Amino acid sequence: MVAVTTLGGTSLGRYLAGLLTGLNDLRPLMEDIGFNMKENTRLRLSEGVDIYGEEFQTSFRASDEGGQTLIDTGLLRNSIDYLATKKSIEWGVTKAIPYAWILNAGGIIKPKKKKFLRFKLGGVWQFRKFVVMPERRFIGLSNEDQQMLLDLVYSFLSQSGA
């Protein structure tokens, strides 16, 4: 069985899994999907837009330094990669970047051991009991990604004679 997992378990995932059932080695297709998803995700980060095409809420750091939201050193963007096998594809943040998920999904950051979070903003030390991170969904399937996946699958199936 082929497992195609998408954010939120969309019907597209079930549809693609049904199309690909019975095929043995999907690695060429999975490589194509992985490469395209990696590049699309990196492009979203570079352009500062989420999977819905909406601009990211500007971060305090980017506003303060005149930089770009979610792009500081480039570590996050450059860590986007994929792993393709004969039957599956995974893409996302592959390096040990502990803050990647909260940057994508948003949430509240609270101190673990101290009473306050401490960070510099505008050259001044800030002390906060918590910080609210807005959702900036850069990992996931945009409408364009979904169409691209369908196009890749149909192309693969027509080339393989399935």
Secondary structure, DSSP 8 states (H G I E B T S, - for coil): ------TT--HHHHHHHHHHTT-S--HHHHHHHHHHHHHHHHHHHHHTB-TTS-B----HHHHHHT-BTTBSSSHHHHTEEEEE-SS-EEEEE-S--TTHHHHHH-EEE--SSSSSEEEEETTEEEEES-EEE-----SS--HHHHHHHHHHHHHHHHHHT-
